[in-house]
Amino acid sequence: MRNAFCTASVALLLLLPSAASAQLLAAKEGPIVYGHHHVNATDPAAHKKFWADALGGIVATVGTDKREVIRIPNVWIFMRTQAAKGSSKGSTADHIGFSVKDLDATLARVKANGFRVATAEESPASYNVKGDVANPGPGTRLAFVFGPDDVKVELLEATNQAEPIRLHHMHFFGEQNTAMRDWYVKVFGASALPAQANALFVSATLPGLRLNFSPSTAPTVATAGRAVDHIGFEVKNLQEFLAKLEAQGIKPSVTFRRVDALALNIAFIVDPWGTNIELTEGLDKIQ
């Protein structure tokens, strides 16, 4: 049975990037950075209520087609009006992690807006859950919440950050979690982190976020159609990168094309375990 919570540490919180004015704060730090989450929204208004009113993101209108998105430092949340086939939990992209300046205040807004906080019964006894908050290690406070379409989000408290909320990590689950980590290291140039004693997962980093990979004792499902339909990486020189992928035997599921409404180049690939991945070029220019 998979753990409802993932282990966090003070060291993990210290990996948070410093503040800056651009939306994708880490875009200047490498050729590939994390860019966006794309959710299937049965009710877009409910998603805006969750990501903005409850968690502290900002609703923005972008592109010539005036689409509504959610701005959170270091990541965009895009929405597609479409009924989700299931929760992000149970898919390879199990949950999204954000750091928040005030965990108690954030959880109060989550509940006030009618969304659910994970219970103590959903977490291991070692997490020392009191009320809504888990304390898995010294100085670490975290909680999990569930938004519309049962999208799963982890919130870690980082009282020293300037912003109310910012991207922290993406957490994958799979029966081959180490192989998953190694694939993201090879394909996207992520840096593998040293294994921690008694750790529940392995990790790697890209500018702006941490990638965590937990072993799953039950088969996971592909992301397409789920609450988190796909994840997104912002890539400099996308066509050149796609040529490198093809040389590795990784063919795009959606070939290179231009999205004029957003002045954006995109393509899609799917990882070997079923995570749908959008590759963008130009997302860091959107304001």
Number of C-alpha atoms within 10 A of each C-alpha: 6 16 13 16 19 21 17 19 15 14 9 14 18 11 14 19 17 10 14 11 7 15 19 26 21 25 22 13 11 14 16 24 28 29 26 26 21 19 28 26 24 18 16 18 11 18 22 22 20 21 21 17 18 22 26 21 22 17 17 13 14 15 15 10 10 11 14 17 22 23 23 24 24 26 26 25 21 17 23 17 12 15 15 23 16 19 23 27 23 21 25 28 29 24 24 22 21 22 23 27 19 18 23 16 13 20 22 15 17 23 13 12 16 14 19 17 21 18 17 19 9 13 19 16 11 10 19 14 20 10 9 17 23 24 18 20 14 9 11 19 21 25 25 25 20 20 22 25 22 18 23 23 23 23 27 26 23 25 14 11 19 12 16 20 24 28 24 26 25 22 21 26 27 23 17 14 21 16 13 24 24 18 15 18 18 12 14 18 17 21 18 18 14 9 11 10 6 7 12 17 19 20 27 20 20 21 21 25 23 24 24 23 27 25 18 18 12 12 11 19 20 20 27 19 18 26 30 32 26 24 22 22 21 24 26 18 14 20 17 10 17 21 13 14 16 11 10 10 9 16 16 17 13 13 12 16 13 13 12 11 12 17 14 17 20 22 20 21 19 19 15 12 18 17 21 22 23 22 26 27 21 16 24 22 13 14 12
